[in-house]
Amino acid sequence: MTATLSAPQAIESWLGQEAEDLLTYKAKVPKDLLHLPSPDAVDRIFSISDRNPQVLRSLQQLYSHGRLANTGYLSILPVDQGIEHSAGASFAPNPMYFDPENIVKLAMAAECNAVATTLGVLGIVSRKYAHKIPFIVKINHNELLTFPNQFDQVLFGSVEQAWNLGAVAVGATIYFGSENSTRQIQEISRAFARAHELGMATILWCYLRNNAFKQDKDYHLAGDLTGQANHIGVTIEADIIKQKLPEVDRGYEAVAKASGKSYGKTNEKIYTDLTSDHPIDLTRYQVLNCYSGRVGLINSGGASGKNDFAEAVRTAVINKRAGGSGLISGRKTFQRPFEEGVKLFHTIQDVYLSPEVTIA
């Protein structure tokens, strides 16, 4: 299973008509207020924290592996969709990925920093690969076999099991805004504390989930709401935050207006001084809520579609220019032929390796 790559396409050409705007835009919040990704990020940020030396070693393993090694940026393959979206829906487009070994092989061929997937996937091949690429065990999931379907993240494995199979980190999702979010916050806070005790890093998928967030626009992707989800995530000591790229703003206002009730707390200066409708400003607000970038923000690549390469490059450019720490891309990569999946990862990585894509 050898990947053959063609000559890389220029970043500008992937961005099309948005190229000049995305590559030259100056963000409203100055970059001087942020702690930006760098080769010494672990030493500069986490060595003064309460994380023990084993956690520092685990974080350094993540940041020192693959094609982006020692840049301060991360390129991660996540494949937990077999539970979240069902194995059939996830792997029918490319049935080779029903075999867990091929998931790990894709991450290795693509020179990712790590592979993030389920306890079962990593456990079935751990002795062969745990020393070859950093493992991130996703310990909770939302399954859609229960009828009627419900939306709740529940533990599928323990932190101890992740440690035993050789993982350097655990990942988890919290559905902020859902009726079960309080339990999930408490549950994952305890799990992250235990992971740190055992020397593993922690990564939190900070997703919003509530039907009230779907109004005239999908406010699950609102900059103000996702920013607050990130802030709660770093509060329970996530070392890396995973978040969807923001597309809209004023989520608090929209929910309050639709429900006819007061909702949450916000401040008009968020919208006048800290953000605009520009995606780089909205993403920078997400970074700002990750303790001003002390905790790295990685954005998700989104669902697979017709323009995956262009969409992935656009997301990577926005994330990097906003001060984020990388991209985590699943369905866009594993739902296509193996060689194309590798090429897509390398195309994303090219953005973070390019000196021409600067911090806005």
C-alpha positions as CSV (number, residue, x, y, z in Angstrom):
1,M,0.0,0.0,0.0
2,T,2.4,2.7,-1.3
3,A,1.1,6.2,-1.9
4,T,2.2,8.0,-5.1
5,L,2.0,11.7,-4.9
6,S,1.9,14.2,-7.7
7,A,3.4,17.7,-7.7
8,P,1.7,19.9,-5.0
9,Q,-0.8,22.5,-6.2
10,A,-0.2,26.1,-5.1
11,I,-2.2,27.1,-2.0
12,E,-3.6,30.1,-3.8
13,S,-5.1,28.0,-6.6
14,W,-7.0,25.9,-4.0
15,L,-8.4,29.1,-2.5
16,G,-9.6,30.5,-5.8
17,Q,-11.3,33.9,-5.5
18,E,-10.9,33.9,-1.7
19,A,-7.1,33.6,-2.0
20,E,-6.1,37.3,-1.5
21,D,-8.6,37.9,1.3
22,L,-7.7,34.8,3.3
23,L,-3.9,35.2,2.8
24,T,-3.7,38.9,3.5
25,Y,-6.4,39.6,6.0
26,K,-5.4,41.3,9.3
27,A,-7.3,40.0,12.3
28,K,-9.1,42.4,14.7
29,V,-7.5,40.8,17.8
30,P,-3.7,41.4,17.4
31,K,-1.5,38.3,17.3
32,D,0.6,39.8,20.0
33,L,-2.1,38.9,22.5
34,L,-1.7,35.2,21.7
35,H,0.7,32.3,22.5
36,L,1.4,31.1,19.0
37,P,2.4,27.6,17.9
38,S,6.1,27.0,17.9
39,P,8.7,24.2,18.1
40,D,9.1,24.9,21.9
41,A,5.4,25.0,22.7
42,V,5.5,22.1,25.2
43,D,8.5,23.6,27.1
44,R,7.2,27.1,26.9
45,I,3.6,26.5,27.9
46,F,3.2,23.2,29.7
47,S,6.5,23.0,31.7
48,I,5.1,25.7,34.0
49,S,1.8,24.0,34.4
50,D,0.7,21.3,36.8
51,R,1.1,18.6,34.2
52,N,3.6,16.0,35.4
53,P,6.8,15.1,33.4
54,Q,5.1,12.0,31.9
55,V,2.4,14.2,30.4
56,L,5.1,16.6,29.0
57,R,6.8,13.6,27.4
58,S,3.5,12.5,25.9
59,L,2.7,15.9,24.5
60,Q,6.2,16.1,23.0
61,Q,5.7,12.8,21.3
62,L,2.6,14.2,19.6
63,Y,4.3,17.4,18.5
64,S,7.5,15.6,17.5
65,H,6.1,12.9,15.1
66,G,5.4,12.9,11.4
67,R,5.8,15.5,8.6
68,L,4.9,18.4,10.9
69,A,7.3,17.3,13.6
70,N,8.8,20.1,15.7
71,T,6.8,22.8,14.0
72,G,4.2,23.4,16.8
73,Y,1.5,22.1,14.5
74,L,-0.5,18.9,14.4
75,S,-2.0,16.8,11.6
76,I,-4.2,14.0,13.0
77,L,-6.3,11.2,11.5
78,P,-9.5,10.7,13.6
79,V,-11.7,7.7,12.9
80,D,-14.4,7.4,15.5
81,Q,-17.2,7.6,12.9
82,G,-17.8,3.9,13.0
83,I,-19.6,4.6,16.2
84,E,-20.8,8.2,15.8
85,H,-22.2,7.6,12.3
86,S,-22.3,3.8,12.1
87,A,-19.7,1.6,10.5
88,G,-21.8,1.1,7.4
89,A,-22.3,4.8,6.8
90,S,-18.7,5.6,7.5
91,F,-16.8,2.7,5.7
92,A,-19.2,1.7,2.9
93,P,-17.5,4.3,0.6
94,N,-14.2,2.5,1.2
95,P,-14.6,-0.9,2.8
96,M,-10.9,-1.5,3.4
97,Y,-11.3,0.7,6.6
98,F,-13.5,-1.9,8.2
99,D,-10.1,-3.4,8.9
100,P,-8.5,-1.4,11.8
101,E,-5.0,-1.9,10.6
102,N,-5.7,0.1,7.5
103,I,-6.7,3.1,9.6
104,V,-3.3,3.0,11.3
105,K,-1.5,2.5,8.0
106,L,-3.2,5.5,6.5
107,A,-2.0,7.7,9.4
108,M,1.5,6.4,9.0
109,A,1.6,6.8,5.2
110,A,0.3,10.3,5.5
111,E,3.0,11.1,8.1
112,C,0.4,12.3,10.6
113,N,1.4,13.3,14.1
114,A,-1.0,10.7,15.5
115,V,-4.0,8.5,14.9
116,A,-7.2,9.1,17.0
117,T,-9.7,6.3,17.1
118,T,-11.6,3.9,19.2
119,L,-10.4,1.6,22.0
120,G,-11.2,-1.5,19.9
121,V,-9.4,-0.3,16.7
122,L,-6.2,0.6,18.6
123,G,-6.4,-2.4,20.9
124,I,-6.6,-4.9,18.1
125,V,-3.3,-3.8,16.6
126,S,-1.6,-2.1,19.5
127,R,1.4,-4.4,19.9
128,K,2.3,-3.9,16.2
129,Y,2.0,-0.1,16.0
130,A,1.9,1.6,19.4
131,H,5.7,2.3,19.2
132,K,5.5,3.4,15.5
133,I,2.9,6.3,15.7
134,P,1.3,8.0,18.7
135,F,-2.1,6.6,19.7
136,I,-5.0,8.7,20.9
137,V,-7.8,6.6,22.3
138,K,-11.3,8.2,22.0
139,I,-12.9,7.0,25.2
140,N,-16.5,8.1,24.7
141,H,-19.0,8.1,21.8
142,N,-22.5,8.8,20.7
143,E,-24.1,5.6,19.2
144,L,-27.1,5.6,17.0
145,L,-28.3,2.1,17.3
146,T,-30.6,2.8,20.2
147,F,-34.2,3.5,19.1
148,P,-35.3,6.2,19.0
149,N,-31.9,7.7,18.3
150,Q,-30.5,9.8,21.2
151,F,-27.6,12.2,21.4
152,D,-25.4,11.5,24.4
153,Q,-21.7,10.8,24.8
154,V,-21.1,7.8,26.9
155,L,-17.9,6.0,28.0
156,F,-16.9,3.0,25.8
157,G,-13.6,2.4,27.6
158,S,-11.5,3.5,30.5
159,V,-8.4,5.7,30.8
160,E,-6.5,2.6,32.2
161,Q,-7.3,0.6,29.1
162,A,-5.9,3.4,26.9
163,W,-2.8,3.5,29.0
164,N,-2.4,-0.3,28.9
165,L,-2.5,-0.4,25.1
166,G,0.3,2.3,24.8
167,A,-1.7,5.5,24.1
168,V,0.0,8.8,24.6
169,A,-3.3,10.6,24.9
170,V,-7.0,10.2,25.4
171,G,-9.7,12.0,23.6
172,A,-13.3,12.7,24.5
173,T,-16.4,14.6,23.3
174,I,-18.7,16.8,25.3
175,Y,-22.0,17.9,23.8
176,F,-22.1,21.4,25.3
177,G,-25.6,22.8,25.5
178,S,-27.2,19.4,25.6
179,E,-29.4,18.1,28.4
180,N,-26.6,15.7,29.4
181,S,-23.8,18.1,29.3
182,T,-23.4,18.6,33.0
183,R,-22.9,14.8,33.5
184,Q,-20.5,14.7,30.6
185,I,-18.4,17.6,31.9
186,Q,-18.1,15.9,35.3
187,E,-17.4,12.5,33.8
188,I,-14.7,13.8,31.4
189,S,-13.1,16.0,34.0
190,R,-12.5,13.0,36.1
191,A,-11.2,11.0,33.2
192,F,-8.8,13.7,32.2
193,A,-7.5,14.0,35.7
194,R,-6.8,10.3,35.7
195,A,-5.2,10.4,32.3
196,H,-2.8,13.1,33.6
197,E,-2.0,11.0,36.6
198,L,-1.0,8.2,34.3
199,G,1.1,10.5,32.1
200,M,-1.2,10.9,29.1
201,A,-2.2,14.0,27.3
202,T,-5.9,15.0,26.9
203,I,-7.8,16.2,23.8
204,L,-11.4,17.4,24.0
205,W,-13.9,17.6,21.1
206,C,-15.9,20.7,22.2
207,Y,-19.0,20.3,20.2
208,L,-22.4,22.0,20.7
209,R,-25.6,19.9,20.5
210,N,-29.1,21.3,21.1
211,N,-32.0,21.7,18.6
212,A,-32.4,25.3,19.9
213,F,-29.1,26.1,18.2
214,K,-30.7,25.6,14.8
215,Q,-32.5,28.7,13.8
216,D,-32.3,30.8,10.7
217,K,-28.7,29.6,10.7
218,D,-26.9,26.7,12.3
219,Y,-25.6,28.3,15.5
220,H,-23.8,25.1,16.4
221,L,-21.1,26.8,14.4
222,A,-21.4,30.2,16.1
223,G,-18.1,31.8,17.1
224,D,-19.4,33.1,20.4
225,L,-21.0,29.7,21.5
226,T,-18.1,27.5,20.3
227,G,-15.7,30.0,21.9
228,Q,-17.4,29.4,25.3
229,A,-17.4,25.7,24.7
230,N,-13.6,25.9,24.2
231,H,-13.2,27.9,27.4
232,I,-15.1,25.3,29.4
233,G,-12.9,22.6,27.8
234,V,-9.6,24.2,28.9
235,T,-11.1,24.7,32.3
236,I,-11.2,20.9,32.8
237,E,-7.6,20.8,31.6
238,A,-7.8,19.6,28.0
239,D,-4.3,20.0,26.6
240,I,-5.6,20.3,23.0
241,I,-9.1,21.5,21.9
242,K,-10.8,20.2,18.8
243,Q,-13.6,22.5,17.4
244,K,-15.5,22.9,14.2
245,L,-14.7,25.9,12.1
246,P,-17.0,28.8,13.0
247,E,-19.3,30.1,10.3
248,V,-21.7,32.5,12.0
249,D,-21.9,34.6,15.2
250,R,-24.3,36.0,17.7
251,G,-25.5,32.6,18.8
252,Y,-26.6,33.8,22.2
253,E,-28.8,36.4,20.7
254,A,-30.4,34.0,18.2
255,V,-31.3,31.4,20.8
256,A,-32.8,34.0,23.1
257,K,-34.8,35.5,20.3
258,A,-36.1,32.2,19.1
259,S,-37.0,30.9,22.6
260,G,-38.3,34.2,24.0
261,K,-36.2,33.6,27.1
262,S,-32.9,34.9,28.3
263,Y,-30.0,32.7,27.4
264,G,-26.4,32.7,28.8
265,K,-24.3,35.8,29.2
266,T,-22.4,37.7,26.5
267,N,-21.0,41.2,25.9
268,E,-21.5,43.4,22.8
269,K,-17.7,44.0,22.6
270,I,-17.3,40.4,21.5
271,Y,-19.0,41.4,18.3
272,T,-17.7,44.9,17.9
273,D,-14.1,44.7,19.1
274,L,-13.1,41.0,19.0
275,T,-14.8,39.5,16.0
276,S,-16.3,40.3,12.7
277,D,-18.0,38.1,10.1
278,H,-14.6,37.1,8.7
279,P,-13.7,33.4,9.3
280,I,-10.2,34.3,10.6
281,D,-11.7,36.7,13.2
282,L,-14.2,34.1,14.3
283,T,-11.6,31.4,14.6
284,R,-9.2,33.7,16.4
285,Y,-12.0,34.2,19.0
286,Q,-12.0,30.4,19.4
287,V,-8.2,30.6,19.9
288,L,-8.6,33.4,22.4
289,N,-10.9,31.2,24.5
290,C,-8.2,28.5,24.6
291,Y,-6.3,30.6,27.2
292,S,-5.1,32.9,24.4
293,G,-3.6,30.0,22.5
294,R,-1.8,28.4,25.5
295,V,-3.9,25.3,24.7
296,G,-3.7,24.5,21.0
297,L,-6.8,24.7,18.8
298,I,-7.2,22.1,16.1
299,N,-10.2,22.5,13.7
300,S,-12.1,19.6,12.2
301,G,-12.0,18.9,8.5
302,G,-15.7,18.2,8.1
303,A,-17.7,15.7,6.1
304,S,-16.5,14.4,2.7
305,G,-17.9,16.1,-0.4
306,K,-17.1,17.1,-4.0
307,N,-14.5,19.8,-3.1
308,D,-12.6,18.1,-0.3
309,F,-9.1,19.4,-1.2
310,A,-10.2,23.0,-1.6
311,E,-12.3,22.9,1.6
312,A,-9.4,21.3,3.6
313,V,-6.9,23.9,2.4
314,R,-9.3,26.7,3.2
315,T,-9.9,25.4,6.7
316,A,-6.1,24.9,7.3
317,V,-5.3,28.4,6.1
318,I,-8.0,29.9,8.3
319,N,-6.9,27.9,11.3
320,K,-3.2,28.7,10.9
321,R,-3.7,32.4,10.2
322,A,-6.0,32.6,13.2
323,G,-3.3,31.2,15.5
324,G,-4.6,27.6,15.6
325,S,-2.4,24.5,16.0
326,G,-3.5,22.3,13.2
327,L,-6.2,20.2,11.5
328,I,-7.8,16.9,12.3
329,S,-9.3,15.4,9.2
330,G,-11.2,12.1,9.0
331,R,-14.0,11.4,6.4
332,K,-12.4,13.6,3.8
333,T,-9.3,11.3,3.9
334,F,-10.5,7.7,4.6
335,Q,-13.7,7.8,2.5
336,R,-11.5,8.0,-0.7
337,P,-8.8,5.8,-2.3
338,F,-5.8,5.3,0.0
339,E,-3.4,7.3,-2.2
340,E,-5.8,10.2,-2.4
341,G,-6.2,10.2,1.3
342,V,-2.5,10.5,1.8
343,K,-2.3,13.2,-0.8
344,L,-5.0,15.2,1.0
345,F,-3.2,15.0,4.3
346,H,0.0,16.2,2.6
347,T,-1.9,19.0,1.0
348,I,-3.1,20.1,4.4
349,Q,0.3,19.8,5.9
350,D,1.8,21.9,3.1
351,V,-0.2,24.8,4.5
352,Y,1.4,24.5,7.9
353,L,4.9,24.1,6.4
354,S,4.5,27.1,4.0
355,P,6.3,30.3,5.2
356,E,3.9,32.2,2.9
357,V,0.9,31.4,5.1
358,T,1.5,33.7,8.0
359,I,-0.3,34.5,11.3
360,A,-2.9,37.2,10.6
